[in-house]
Amino acid sequence: MTHELKAEYEFRAVRTWHIVPEGDSWSLCGSPLAPAARTRPIDEMPHTGGLCRRCQMLHRGVRRREKYGLGGDPLV
Ligand SMILES: [Zn+2]
């Protein structure tokens, strides 16, 4: 599954970048985001400030499962 970064706003400024499945508005950590919120390619993650820590952890778990075929909770 391809993911992308999606912005959560506070007033008109980007507060946090969450990770969402491409085209989706529900972040991996469960925050509903505005469908029209700005997105950035997942490749820009290392250069993006204000990333959601929980989304990062969950995304690492997803990637690990895809790579090694492991099941279970990514947070364990
Ligand atoms: Zn998040």
N, CA, C, O and the ligand as a Tripos MOL2 file, in Angstrom:
@<TRIPOS>MOLECULE
protein
  305   303    77     0     0
PROTEIN
NO_CHARGES

@<TRIPOS>ATOM
      1 N           0.8490   -1.1970    0.0000 N.3       1 MET1
      2 CA          0.0000    0.0000    0.0000 C.3       1 MET1
      3 C           0.8840    1.2470    0.0000 C.2       1 MET1
      4 O           1.8790    1.3160    0.7210 O.2       1 MET1
      5 N           0.5150    2.2050   -0.8000 N.am      2 THR2
      6 CA          1.2780    3.4500   -0.8470 C.3       2 THR2
      7 C           0.6970    4.4470    0.1490 C.2       2 THR2
      8 O          -0.5200    4.5710    0.2920 O.2       2 THR2
      9 N           1.5830    5.1450    0.8250 N.am      3 HIS3
     10 CA          1.1550    6.1530    1.7910 C.3       3 HIS3
     11 C           1.6200    7.5320    1.3550 C.2       3 HIS3
     12 O           2.4890    7.6660    0.4940 O.2       3 HIS3
     13 N           1.0450    8.5310    1.9460 N.am      4 GLU4
     14 CA          1.4860    9.9040    1.7190 C.3       4 GLU4
     15 C           1.3160   10.6800    3.0210 C.2       4 GLU4
     16 O           0.6770   10.2090    3.9620 O.2       4 GLU4
     17 N           1.8960   11.8700    3.0580 N.am      5 LEU5
     18 CA          1.7740   12.7290    4.2410 C.3       5 LEU5
     19 C           0.5880   13.6560    4.0460 C.2       5 LEU5
     20 O           0.3480   14.1430    2.9410 O.2       5 LEU5
     21 N          -0.1560   13.8990    5.1180 N.am      6 LYS6
     22 CA         -1.3100   14.7920    5.0170 C.3       6 LYS6
     23 C          -1.3300   15.7280    6.2240 C.2       6 LYS6
     24 O          -1.0520   15.3170    7.3510 O.2       6 LYS6
     25 N          -1.6580   16.9740    5.9730 N.am      7 ALA7
     26 CA         -1.5330   18.0080    7.0010 C.3       7 ALA7
     27 C          -2.7510   18.0750    7.9140 C.2       7 ALA7
     28 O          -3.8970   17.9520    7.4820 O.2       7 ALA7
     29 N          -2.4490   18.2780    9.2140 N.am      8 GLU8
     30 CA         -3.4890   18.6440   10.1710 C.3       8 GLU8
     31 C          -3.2620   20.1100   10.4960 C.2       8 GLU8
     32 O          -2.1430   20.5050   10.8220 O.2       8 GLU8
     33 N          -4.2980   20.9150   10.4120 N.am      9 TYR9
     34 CA         -4.1550   22.3610   10.5700 C.3       9 TYR9
     35 C          -4.5930   22.8340   11.9500 C.2       9 TYR9
     36 O          -5.5060   22.2810   12.5650 O.2       9 TYR9
     37 N          -3.9150   23.8650   12.4080 N.am     10 GLU10
     38 CA         -4.3780   24.5930   13.5790 C.3      10 GLU10
     39 C          -4.5250   26.0270   13.1030 C.2      10 GLU10
     40 O          -3.5420   26.6680   12.7330 O.2      10 GLU10
     41 N          -5.7270   26.5200   13.1110 N.am     11 PHE11
     42 CA         -6.0380   27.7720   12.4240 C.3      11 PHE11
     43 C          -5.6290   27.5830   10.9640 C.2      11 PHE11
     44 O          -6.1500   26.6840   10.3040 O.2      11 PHE11
     45 N          -4.7190   28.3940   10.4420 N.am     12 ARG12
     46 CA         -4.3860   28.2210    9.0260 C.3      12 ARG12
     47 C          -2.9820   27.6800    8.8230 C.2      12 ARG12
     48 O          -2.5020   27.5850    7.6940 O.2      12 ARG12
     49 N          -2.3240   27.3240    9.9220 N.am     13 ALA13
     50 CA         -0.9650   26.7980    9.8200 C.3      13 ALA13
     51 C          -0.9770   25.2790    9.9610 C.2      13 ALA13
     52 O          -1.8330   24.7220   10.6480 O.2      13 ALA13
     53 N          -0.0310   24.6160    9.3130 N.am     14 VAL14
     54 CA          0.0890   23.1690    9.4660 C.3      14 VAL14
     55 C           0.5950   22.8780   10.8660 C.2      14 VAL14
     56 O           1.6410   23.3870   11.2690 O.2      14 VAL14
     57 N          -0.1370   22.0660   11.6060 N.am     15 ARG15
     58 CA          0.2310   21.7290   12.9760 C.3      15 ARG15
     59 C           1.0350   20.4330   12.9990 C.2      15 ARG15
     60 O           2.0830   20.3520   13.6400 O.2      15 ARG15
     61 N           0.5420   19.4410   12.3050 N.am     16 THR16
     62 CA          1.1770   18.1200   12.3000 C.3      16 THR16
     63 C           1.0200   17.5030   10.9180 C.2      16 THR16
     64 O          -0.0050   17.6860   10.2620 O.2      16 THR16
     65 N           2.0390   16.7730   10.4780 N.am     17 TRP17
     66 CA          1.9040   15.9590    9.2660 C.3      17 TRP17
     67 C           1.6310   14.5280    9.6850 C.2      17 TRP17
     68 O           2.4340   13.9190   10.3910 O.2      17 TRP17
     69 N           0.5120   13.9940    9.2580 N.am     18 HIS18
     70 CA          0.1640   12.6020    9.5340 C.3      18 HIS18
     71 C           0.4310   11.7710    8.2830 C.2      18 HIS18
     72 O           0.6070   12.3040    7.1870 O.2      18 HIS18
     73 N           0.4580   10.4660    8.4690 N.am     19 ILE19
     74 CA          0.6400    9.5460    7.3400 C.3      19 ILE19
     75 C          -0.6940    8.8860    7.0470 C.2      19 ILE19
     76 O          -1.3170    8.3080    7.9380 O.2      19 ILE19
     77 N          -1.1280    8.9720    5.8040 N.am     20 VAL20
     78 CA         -2.4110    8.3800    5.3930 C.3      20 VAL20
     79 C          -2.1630    7.4440    4.2060 C.2      20 VAL20
     80 O          -1.2270    7.6510    3.4340 O.2      20 VAL20
     81 N          -3.0050    6.4130    4.0630 N.am     21 PRO21
     82 CA         -2.9660    5.6550    2.8120 C.3      21 PRO21
     83 C          -3.3000    6.6170    1.6800 C.2      21 PRO21
     84 O          -4.1830    7.4610    1.8320 O.2      21 PRO21
     85 N          -2.6190    6.5070    0.5650 N.am     22 GLU22
     86 CA         -2.7720    7.4800   -0.5150 C.3      22 GLU22
     87 C          -4.2370    7.7080   -0.8720 C.2      22 GLU22
     88 O          -4.9840    6.7630   -1.1240 O.2      22 GLU22
     89 N          -4.6350    8.9870   -0.8880 N.am     23 GLY23
     90 CA         -6.0000    9.3450   -1.2650 C.3      23 GLY23
     91 C          -6.9940    9.2780   -0.1190 C.2      23 GLY23
     92 O          -8.1620    9.6240   -0.2930 O.2      23 GLY23
     93 N          -6.5470    8.8360    1.0530 N.am     24 ASP24
     94 CA         -7.4440    8.6750    2.1950 C.3      24 ASP24
     95 C          -7.3450    9.8830    3.1240 C.2      24 ASP24
     96 O          -6.3930   10.6580    3.0300 O.2      24 ASP24
     97 N          -8.3130   10.0470    4.0150 N.am     25 SER25
     98 CA         -8.2940   11.1720    4.9480 C.3      25 SER25
     99 C          -8.2370   10.7160    6.3990 C.2      25 SER25
    100 O          -8.3540   11.5360    7.3090 O.2      25 SER25
    101 N          -8.0560    9.4070    6.6270 N.am     26 TRP26
    102 CA         -7.8920    8.8860    7.9810 C.3      26 TRP26
    103 C          -6.4290    8.5230    8.1530 C.2      26 TRP26
    104 O          -5.8950    7.6840    7.4270 O.2      26 TRP26
    105 N          -5.7900    9.1600    9.1160 N.am     27 SER27
    106 CA         -4.3730    8.8770    9.3210 C.3      27 SER27
    107 C          -4.1990    7.5070    9.9660 C.2      27 SER27
    108 O          -5.1510    6.9230   10.4840 O.2      27 SER27
    109 N          -2.9700    7.0090    9.9270 N.am     28 LEU28
    110 CA         -2.6650    5.7200   10.5540 C.3      28 LEU28
    111 C          -2.9540    5.7510   12.0480 C.2      28 LEU28
    112 O          -3.3360    4.7340   12.6260 O.2      28 LEU28
    113 N          -2.7730    6.9230   12.6860 N.am     29 CYS29
    114 CA         -2.9990    7.0230   14.1290 C.3      29 CYS29
    115 C          -4.4650    7.2520   14.4640 C.2      29 CYS29
    116 O          -4.8280    7.3190   15.6380 O.2      29 CYS29
    117 N          -5.3120    7.3740   13.4420 N.am     30 GLY30
    118 CA         -6.7460    7.4610   13.6840 C.3      30 GLY30
    119 C          -7.3360    8.8590   13.6580 C.2      30 GLY30
    120 O          -8.5200    9.0360   13.9410 O.2      30 GLY30
    121 N          -6.5170    9.8670   13.3170 N.am     31 SER31
    122 CA         -7.0540   11.2290   13.2440 C.3      31 SER31
    123 C          -7.7480   11.4500   11.9110 C.2      31 SER31
    124 O          -7.1730   11.1650   10.8610 O.2      31 SER31
    125 N          -8.9830   11.9560   11.9380 N.am     32 PRO32
    126 CA         -9.6370   12.3150   10.6840 C.3      32 PRO32
    127 C          -9.0720   13.6520   10.2010 C.2      32 PRO32
    128 O          -8.9930   14.6130   10.9660 O.2      32 PRO32
    129 N          -8.6850   13.7060    8.9380 N.am     33 LEU33
    130 CA         -8.0920   14.9200    8.3860 C.3      33 LEU33
    131 C          -8.9970   15.4760    7.3020 C.2      33 LEU33
    132 O          -9.7840   14.7440    6.7030 O.2      33 LEU33
    133 N          -8.8840   16.7740    7.0520 N.am     34 ALA34
    134 CA         -9.7020   17.4000    6.0150 C.3      34 ALA34
    135 C          -9.3540   16.8020    4.6590 C.2      34 ALA34
    136 O          -8.1780   16.7260    4.3030 O.2      34 ALA34
    137 N         -10.3670   16.3740    3.8890 N.am     35 PRO35
    138 CA        -10.0860   15.7760    2.5720 C.3      35 PRO35
    139 C          -9.2520   16.6970    1.6870 C.2      35 PRO35
    140 O          -8.4640   16.2300    0.8640 O.2      35 PRO35
    141 N          -9.4300   18.0260    1.8620 N.am     36 ALA36
    142 CA         -8.7200   18.9790    1.0110 C.3      36 ALA36
    143 C          -7.3730   19.4100    1.5980 C.2      36 ALA36
    144 O          -6.7000   20.2750    1.0380 O.2      36 ALA36
    145 N          -6.9840   18.8100    2.7210 N.am     37 ALA37
    146 CA         -5.7170   19.2000    3.3530 C.3      37 ALA37
    147 C          -4.5490   18.9230    2.4090 C.2      37 ALA37
    148 O          -4.6080   18.0320    1.5620 O.2      37 ALA37
    149 N          -3.4960   19.7060    2.5790 N.am     38 ARG38
    150 CA         -2.3120   19.5310    1.7330 C.3      38 ARG38
    151 C          -1.6880   18.1660    1.9480 C.2      38 ARG38
    152 O          -1.7220   17.6290    3.0550 O.2      38 ARG38
    153 N          -1.1250   17.6090    0.9030 N.am     39 THR39
    154 CA         -0.4120   16.3360    1.0200 C.3      39 THR39
    155 C           1.0070   16.5110    0.5040 C.2      39 THR39
    156 O           1.2920   17.4310   -0.2640 O.2      39 THR39
    157 N           1.8840   15.6290    0.9280 N.am     40 ARG40
    158 CA          3.2600   15.5960    0.4330 C.3      40 ARG40
    159 C           3.6140   14.1490    0.1660 C.2      40 ARG40
    160 O           3.0750   13.2540    0.8170 O.2      40 ARG40
    161 N           4.5130   13.8980   -0.7830 N.am     41 PRO41
    162 CA          4.9200   12.5130   -1.0470 C.3      41 PRO41
    163 C           5.5920   11.9180    0.1810 C.2      41 PRO41
    164 O           6.2720   12.6280    0.9220 O.2      41 PRO41
    165 N           5.4080   10.6300    0.4000 N.am     42 ILE42
    166 CA          5.9800    9.9500    1.5600 C.3      42 ILE42
    167 C           7.5140   10.0600    1.5470 C.2      42 ILE42
    168 O           8.1460   10.0160    2.6030 O.2      42 ILE42
    169 N           8.1020   10.2000    0.3750 N.am     43 ASP43
    170 CA          9.5610   10.3220    0.2640 C.3      43 ASP43
    171 C          10.0990   11.5610    0.9690 C.2      43 ASP43
    172 O          11.2800   11.6250    1.3100 O.2      43 ASP43
    173 N           9.2280   12.5430    1.1860 N.am     44 GLU44
    174 CA          9.6870   13.7800    1.8250 C.3      44 GLU44
    175 C           9.6970   13.6840    3.3440 C.2      44 GLU44
    176 O          10.0390   14.6470    4.0320 O.2      44 GLU44
    177 N           9.3240   12.5290    3.8620 N.am     45 MET45
    178 CA          9.2320   12.3560    5.3090 C.3      45 MET45
    179 C          10.5180   12.7590    6.0400 C.2      45 MET45
    180 O          10.4350   13.4340    7.0650 O.2      45 MET45
    181 N          11.7180   12.3660    5.5450 N.am     46 PRO46
    182 CA         12.9350   12.7420    6.2860 C.3      46 PRO46
    183 C          13.1520   14.2530    6.3310 C.2      46 PRO46
    184 O          13.8930   14.7390    7.1850 O.2      46 PRO46
    185 N          12.5260   14.9990    5.4340 N.am     47 HIS47
    186 CA         12.7430   16.4510    5.3660 C.3      47 HIS47
    187 C          11.5520   17.2210    5.9340 C.2      47 HIS47
    188 O          11.4960   18.4450    5.8220 O.2      47 HIS47
    189 N          10.6100   16.5170    6.5350 N.am     48 THR48
    190 CA          9.3910   17.1550    7.0060 C.3      48 THR48
    191 C           9.4200   17.3100    8.5230 C.2      48 THR48
    192 O           9.5900   16.3290    9.2480 O.2      48 THR48
    193 N           9.2580   18.5240    8.9960 N.am     49 GLY49
    194 CA          9.1790   18.7620   10.4300 C.3      49 GLY49
    195 C           7.7520   18.5710   10.9160 C.2      49 GLY49
    196 O           6.8100   18.6580   10.1280 O.2      49 GLY49
    197 N           7.5850   18.3130   12.2040 N.am     50 GLY50
    198 CA          6.2480   18.2260   12.7790 C.3      50 GLY50
    199 C           5.4910   16.9680   12.4060 C.2      50 GLY50
    200 O           4.2630   16.9660   12.3360 O.2      50 GLY50
    201 N           6.2460   15.8830   12.1640 N.am     51 LEU51
    202 CA          5.5800   14.6160   11.8370 C.3      51 LEU51
    203 C           4.9400   14.0090   13.0840 C.2      51 LEU51
    204 O           5.4840   14.1070   14.1840 O.2      51 LEU51
    205 N           3.8010   13.3910   12.9020 N.am     52 CYS52
    206 CA          3.1150   12.6890   13.9800 C.3      52 CYS52
    207 C           3.9380   11.4590   14.3750 C.2      52 CYS52
    208 O           4.2000   10.5920   13.5420 O.2      52 CYS52
    209 N           4.3460   11.3870   15.6500 N.am     53 ARG53
    210 CA          5.1990   10.2850   16.1120 C.3      53 ARG53
    211 C           4.4810    8.9430   15.9900 C.2      53 ARG53
    212 O           5.0730    7.9390   15.5960 O.2      53 ARG53
    213 N           3.2090    8.9480   16.3320 N.am     54 ARG54
    214 CA          2.4530    7.6990   16.3110 C.3      54 ARG54
    215 C           2.2980    7.1820   14.8700 C.2      54 ARG54
    216 O           2.4180    5.9840   14.6150 O.2      54 ARG54
    217 N           2.0340    8.0980   13.9450 N.am     55 CYS55
    218 CA          1.9500    7.7000   12.5400 C.3      55 CYS55
    219 C           3.2870    7.1210   12.0700 C.2      55 CYS55
    220 O           3.3160    6.1290   11.3420 O.2      55 CYS55
    221 N           4.3880    7.7420   12.4860 N.am     56 GLN56
    222 CA          5.7090    7.2470   12.0800 C.3      56 GLN56
    223 C           5.9270    5.8210   12.5710 C.2      56 GLN56
    224 O           6.3860    4.9580   11.8230 O.2      56 GLN56
    225 N           5.5890    5.5820   13.8520 N.am     57 MET57
    226 CA          5.7840    4.2510   14.4200 C.3      57 MET57
    227 C           4.9180    3.2260   13.7070 C.2      57 MET57
    228 O           5.3740    2.1360   13.3610 O.2      57 MET57
    229 N           3.6480    3.5990   13.4920 N.am     58 LEU58
    230 CA          2.7300    2.6660   12.8400 C.3      58 LEU58
    231 C           3.1790    2.4060   11.4060 C.2      58 LEU58
    232 O           3.0810    1.2790   10.9210 O.2      58 LEU58
    233 N           3.6660    3.4330   10.7320 N.am     59 HIS59
    234 CA          4.1140    3.2760    9.3520 C.3      59 HIS59
    235 C           5.3150    2.3480    9.2820 C.2      59 HIS59
    236 O           5.4160    1.5220    8.3760 O.2      59 HIS59
    237 N           6.2400    2.4860   10.2530 N.am     60 ARG60
    238 CA          7.3890    1.5770   10.2840 C.3      60 ARG60
    239 C           6.9230    0.1380   10.4420 C.2      60 ARG60
    240 O           7.4730   -0.7740    9.8240 O.2      60 ARG60
    241 N           5.8900   -0.0620   11.2850 N.am     61 GLY61
    242 CA          5.3470   -1.4010   11.4930 C.3      61 GLY61
    243 C           4.7380   -1.9570   10.2150 C.2      61 GLY61
    244 O           4.9220   -3.1330    9.8970 O.2      61 GLY61
    245 N           4.0160   -1.1190    9.4820 N.am     62 VAL62
    246 CA          3.3980   -1.5410    8.2180 C.3      62 VAL62
    247 C           4.4830   -1.9630    7.2360 C.2      62 VAL62
    248 O           4.3850   -3.0070    6.5910 O.2      62 VAL62
    249 N           5.5210   -1.1330    7.1340 N.am     63 ARG63
    250 CA          6.6080   -1.4190    6.1960 C.3      63 ARG63
    251 C           7.2920   -2.7310    6.5410 C.2      63 ARG63
    252 O           7.6340   -3.5170    5.6580 O.2      63 ARG63
    253 N           7.4940   -2.9680    7.8710 N.am     64 ARG64
    254 CA          8.1800   -4.1810    8.3010 C.3      64 ARG64
    255 C           7.3460   -5.4120    7.9500 C.2      64 ARG64
    256 O           7.8720   -6.4280    7.4940 O.2      64 ARG64
    257 N           6.0310   -5.2990    8.1740 N.am     65 ARG65
    258 CA          5.1650   -6.4370    7.8590 C.3      65 ARG65
    259 C           5.1460   -6.7060    6.3640 C.2      65 ARG65
    260 O           5.1310   -7.8620    5.9400 O.2      65 ARG65
    261 N           5.1470   -5.6420    5.5590 N.am     66 GLU66
    262 CA          5.1300   -5.8320    4.1110 C.3      66 GLU66
    263 C           6.4220   -6.4930    3.6460 C.2      66 GLU66
    264 O           6.4190   -7.3070    2.7230 O.2      66 GLU66
    265 N           7.5270   -6.1330    4.2970 N.am     67 LYS67
    266 CA          8.8330   -6.6290    3.8740 C.3      67 LYS67
    267 C           9.0590   -8.0650    4.3070 C.2      67 LYS67
    268 O           9.5400   -8.8920    3.5330 O.2      67 LYS67
    269 N           8.7050   -8.3550    5.5640 N.am     68 TYR68
    270 CA          9.0260   -9.6770    6.1130 C.3      68 TYR68
    271 C           7.8080  -10.5750    6.2800 C.2      68 TYR68
    272 O           7.9360  -11.7330    6.6760 O.2      68 TYR68
    273 N           6.6200  -10.0380    5.9780 N.am     69 GLY69
    274 CA          5.4210  -10.8580    6.0960 C.3      69 GLY69
    275 C           5.0590  -11.2020    7.5290 C.2      69 GLY69
    276 O           4.4840  -12.2590    7.7870 O.2      69 GLY69
    277 N           5.3910  -10.3160    8.4680 N.am     70 LEU70
    278 CA          5.0820  -10.5670    9.8680 C.3      70 LEU70
    279 C           3.6910  -10.0630   10.2020 C.2      70 LEU70
    280 O           3.2150   -9.0910    9.6150 O.2      70 LEU70
    281 N           3.0380  -10.7300   11.1540 N.am     71 GLY71
    282 CA          1.7550  -10.2440   11.6310 C.3      71 GLY71
    283 C           1.9290   -9.5680   12.9700 C.2      71 GLY71
    284 O           3.0510   -9.3140   13.4100 O.2      71 GLY71
    285 N           0.8170   -9.2790   13.6140 N.am     72 GLY72
    286 CA          0.8850   -8.7710   14.9700 C.3      72 GLY72
    287 C           0.9140   -7.2600   15.0580 C.2      72 GLY72
    288 O           0.8960   -6.5450   14.0560 O.2      72 GLY72
    289 N           0.9580   -6.8100   16.2820 N.am     73 ASP73
    290 CA          0.8830   -5.3790   16.5610 C.3      73 ASP73
    291 C           2.2310   -4.7270   16.2970 C.2      73 ASP73
    292 O           3.2430   -5.1430   16.8620 O.2      73 ASP73
    293 N           2.2530   -3.7090   15.4420 N.am     74 PRO74
    294 CA          3.5330   -3.0510   15.1330 C.3      74 PRO74
    295 C           4.1400   -2.3160   16.3100 C.2      74 PRO74
    296 O           5.3140   -1.9490   16.2730 O.2      74 PRO74
    297 N           3.3530   -2.0950   17.3600 N.am     75 LEU75
    298 CA          3.8730   -1.3240   18.4910 C.3      75 LEU75
    299 C           4.5580   -2.2240   19.5070 C.2      75 LEU75
    300 O           5.2220   -1.7240   20.4160 O.2      75 LEU75
    301 N           4.4140   -3.5260   19.3780 N.am     76 VAL76
    302 CA          5.0290   -4.4450   20.3420 C.3      76 VAL76
    303 C           6.5210   -4.5760   20.0290 C.2      76 VAL76
    304 O           7.2350   -5.3040   20.7200 O.2      76 VAL76
    305 ZN         -0.8470   10.6940   13.1170 Zn       77 ZN77
@<TRIPOS>BOND
     1     1     2 1
     2     2     3 1
     3     3     4 2
     4     3     5 am
     5     5     6 1
     6     6     7 1
     7     7     8 2
     8     7     9 am
     9     9    10 1
    10    10    11 1
    11    11    12 2
    12    11    13 am
    13    13    14 1
    14    14    15 1
    15    15    16 2
    16    15    17 am
    17    17    18 1
    18    18    19 1
    19    19    20 2
    20    19    21 am
    21    21    22 1
    22    22    23 1
    23    23    24 2
    24    23    25 am
    25    25    26 1
    26    26    27 1
    27    27    28 2
    28    27    29 am
    29    29    30 1
    30    30    31 1
    31    31    32 2
    32    31    33 am
    33    33    34 1
    34    34    35 1
    35    35    36 2
    36    35    37 am
    37    37    38 1
    38    38    39 1
    39    39    40 2
    40    39    41 am
    41    41    42 1
    42    42    43 1
    43    43    44 2
    44    43    45 am
    45    45    46 1
    46    46    47 1
    47    47    48 2
    48    47    49 am
    49    49    50 1
    50    50    51 1
    51    51    52 2
    52    51    53 am
    53    53    54 1
    54    54    55 1
    55    55    56 2
    56    55    57 am
    57    57    58 1
    58    58    59 1
    59    59    60 2
    60    59    61 am
    61    61    62 1
    62    62    63 1
    63    63    64 2
    64    63    65 am
    65    65    66 1
    66    66    67 1
    67    67    68 2
    68    67    69 am
    69    69    70 1
    70    70    71 1
    71    71    72 2
    72    71    73 am
    73    73    74 1
    74    74    75 1
    75    75    76 2
    76    75    77 am
    77    77    78 1
    78    78    79 1
    79    79    80 2
    80    79    81 am
    81    81    82 1
    82    82    83 1
    83    83    84 2
    84    83    85 am
    85    85    86 1
    86    86    87 1
    87    87    88 2
    88    87    89 am
    89    89    90 1
    90    90    91 1
    91    91    92 2
    92    91    93 am
    93    93    94 1
    94    94    95 1
    95    95    96 2
    96    95    97 am
    97    97    98 1
    98    98    99 1
    99    99   100 2
   100    99   101 am
   101   101   102 1
   102   102   103 1
   103   103   104 2
   104   103   105 am
   105   105   106 1
   106   106   107 1
   107   107   108 2
   108   107   109 am
   109   109   110 1
   110   110   111 1
   111   111   112 2
   112   111   113 am
   113   113   114 1
   114   114   115 1
   115   115   116 2
   116   115   117 am
   117   117   118 1
   118   118   119 1
   119   119   120 2
   120   119   121 am
   121   121   122 1
   122   122   123 1
   123   123   124 2
   124   123   125 am
   125   125   126 1
   126   126   127 1
   127   127   128 2
   128   127   129 am
   129   129   130 1
   130   130   131 1
   131   131   132 2
   132   131   133 am
   133   133   134 1
   134   134   135 1
   135   135   136 2
   136   135   137 am
   137   137   138 1
   138   138   139 1
   139   139   140 2
   140   139   141 am
   141   141   142 1
   142   142   143 1
   143   143   144 2
   144   143   145 am
   145   145   146 1
   146   146   147 1
   147   147   148 2
   148   147   149 am
   149   149   150 1
   150   150   151 1
   151   151   152 2
   152   151   153 am
   153   153   154 1
   154   154   155 1
   155   155   156 2
   156   155   157 am
   157   157   158 1
   158   158   159 1
   159   159   160 2
   160   159   161 am
   161   161   162 1
   162   162   163 1
   163   163   164 2
   164   163   165 am
   165   165   166 1
   166   166   167 1
   167   167   168 2
   168   167   169 am
   169   169   170 1
   170   170   171 1
   171   171   172 2
   172   171   173 am
   173   173   174 1
   174   174   175 1
   175   175   176 2
   176   175   177 am
   177   177   178 1
   178   178   179 1
   179   179   180 2
   180   179   181 am
   181   181   182 1
   182   182   183 1
   183   183   184 2
   184   183   185 am
   185   185   186 1
   186   186   187 1
   187   187   188 2
   188   187   189 am
   189   189   190 1
   190   190   191 1
   191   191   192 2
   192   191   193 am
   193   193   194 1
   194   194   195 1
   195   195   196 2
   196   195   197 am
   197   197   198 1
   198   198   199 1
   199   199   200 2
   200   199   201 am
   201   201   202 1
   202   202   203 1
   203   203   204 2
   204   203   205 am
   205   205   206 1
   206   206   207 1
   207   207   208 2
   208   207   209 am
   209   209   210 1
   210   210   211 1
   211   211   212 2
   212   211   213 am
   213   213   214 1
   214   214   215 1
   215   215   216 2
   216   215   217 am
   217   217   218 1
   218   218   219 1
   219   219   220 2
   220   219   221 am
   221   221   222 1
   222   222   223 1
   223   223   224 2
   224   223   225 am
   225   225   226 1
   226   226   227 1
   227   227   228 2
   228   227   229 am
   229   229   230 1
   230   230   231 1
   231   231   232 2
   232   231   233 am
   233   233   234 1
   234   234   235 1
   235   235   236 2
   236   235   237 am
   237   237   238 1
   238   238   239 1
   239   239   240 2
   240   239   241 am
   241   241   242 1
   242   242   243 1
   243   243   244 2
   244   243   245 am
   245   245   246 1
   246   246   247 1
   247   247   248 2
   248   247   249 am
   249   249   250 1
   250   250   251 1
   251   251   252 2
   252   251   253 am
   253   253   254 1
   254   254   255 1
   255   255   256 2
   256   255   257 am
   257   257   258 1
   258   258   259 1
   259   259   260 2
   260   259   261 am
   261   261   262 1
   262   262   263 1
   263   263   264 2
   264   263   265 am
   265   265   266 1
   266   266   267 1
   267   267   268 2
   268   267   269 am
   269   269   270 1
   270   270   271 1
   271   271   272 2
   272   271   273 am
   273   273   274 1
   274   274   275 1
   275   275   276 2
   276   275   277 am
   277   277   278 1
   278   278   279 1
   279   279   280 2
   280   279   281 am
   281   281   282 1
   282   282   283 1
   283   283   284 2
   284   283   285 am
   285   285   286 1
   286   286   287 1
   287   287   288 2
   288   287   289 am
   289   289   290 1
   290   290   291 1
   291   291   292 2
   292   291   293 am
   293   293   294 1
   294   294   295 1
   295   295   296 2
   296   295   297 am
   297   297   298 1
   298   298   299 1
   299   299   300 2
   300   299   301 am
   301   301   302 1
   302   302   303 1
   303   303   304 2
@<TRIPOS>SUBSTRUCTURE
     1 MET1         2 RESIDUE 1 A MET
     2 THR2         6 RESIDUE 1 A THR
     3 HIS3        10 RESIDUE 1 A HIS
     4 GLU4        14 RESIDUE 1 A GLU
     5 LEU5        18 RESIDUE 1 A LEU
     6 LYS6        22 RESIDUE 1 A LYS
     7 ALA7        26 RESIDUE 1 A ALA
     8 GLU8        30 RESIDUE 1 A GLU
     9 TYR9        34 RESIDUE 1 A TYR
    10 GLU10       38 RESIDUE 1 A GLU
    11 PHE11       42 RESIDUE 1 A PHE
    12 ARG12       46 RESIDUE 1 A ARG
    13 ALA13       50 RESIDUE 1 A ALA
    14 VAL14       54 RESIDUE 1 A VAL
    15 ARG15       58 RESIDUE 1 A ARG
    16 THR16       62 RESIDUE 1 A THR
    17 TRP17       66 RESIDUE 1 A TRP
    18 HIS18       70 RESIDUE 1 A HIS
    19 ILE19       74 RESIDUE 1 A ILE
    20 VAL20       78 RESIDUE 1 A VAL
    21 PRO21       82 RESIDUE 1 A PRO
    22 GLU22       86 RESIDUE 1 A GLU
    23 GLY23       90 RESIDUE 1 A GLY
    24 ASP24       94 RESIDUE 1 A ASP
    25 SER25       98 RESIDUE 1 A SER
    26 TRP26      102 RESIDUE 1 A TRP
    27 SER27      106 RESIDUE 1 A SER
    28 LEU28      110 RESIDUE 1 A LEU
    29 CYS29      114 RESIDUE 1 A CYS
    30 GLY30      118 RESIDUE 1 A GLY
    31 SER31      122 RESIDUE 1 A SER
    32 PRO32      126 RESIDUE 1 A PRO
    33 LEU33      130 RESIDUE 1 A LEU
    34 ALA34      134 RESIDUE 1 A ALA
    35 PRO35      138 RESIDUE 1 A PRO
    36 ALA36      142 RESIDUE 1 A ALA
    37 ALA37      146 RESIDUE 1 A ALA
    38 ARG38      150 RESIDUE 1 A ARG
    39 THR39      154 RESIDUE 1 A THR
    40 ARG40      158 RESIDUE 1 A ARG
    41 PRO41      162 RESIDUE 1 A PRO
    42 ILE42      166 RESIDUE 1 A ILE
    43 ASP43      170 RESIDUE 1 A ASP
    44 GLU44      174 RESIDUE 1 A GLU
    45 MET45      178 RESIDUE 1 A MET
    46 PRO46      182 RESIDUE 1 A PRO
    47 HIS47      186 RESIDUE 1 A HIS
    48 THR48      190 RESIDUE 1 A THR
    49 GLY49      194 RESIDUE 1 A GLY
    50 GLY50      198 RESIDUE 1 A GLY
    51 LEU51      202 RESIDUE 1 A LEU
    52 CYS52      206 RESIDUE 1 A CYS
    53 ARG53      210 RESIDUE 1 A ARG
    54 ARG54      214 RESIDUE 1 A ARG
    55 CYS55      218 RESIDUE 1 A CYS
    56 GLN56      222 RESIDUE 1 A GLN
    57 MET57      226 RESIDUE 1 A MET
    58 LEU58      230 RESIDUE 1 A LEU
    59 HIS59      234 RESIDUE 1 A HIS
    60 ARG60      238 RESIDUE 1 A ARG
    61 GLY61      242 RESIDUE 1 A GLY
    62 VAL62      246 RESIDUE 1 A VAL
    63 ARG63      250 RESIDUE 1 A ARG
    64 ARG64      254 RESIDUE 1 A ARG
    65 ARG65      258 RESIDUE 1 A ARG
    66 GLU66      262 RESIDUE 1 A GLU
    67 LYS67      266 RESIDUE 1 A LYS
    68 TYR68      270 RESIDUE 1 A TYR
    69 GLY69      274 RESIDUE 1 A GLY
    70 LEU70      278 RESIDUE 1 A LEU
    71 GLY71      282 RESIDUE 1 A GLY
    72 GLY72      286 RESIDUE 1 A GLY
    73 ASP73      290 RESIDUE 1 A ASP
    74 PRO74      294 RESIDUE 1 A PRO
    75 LEU75      298 RESIDUE 1 A LEU
    76 VAL76      302 RESIDUE 1 A VAL
    77 ZN77       305 GROUP 0 **** ****
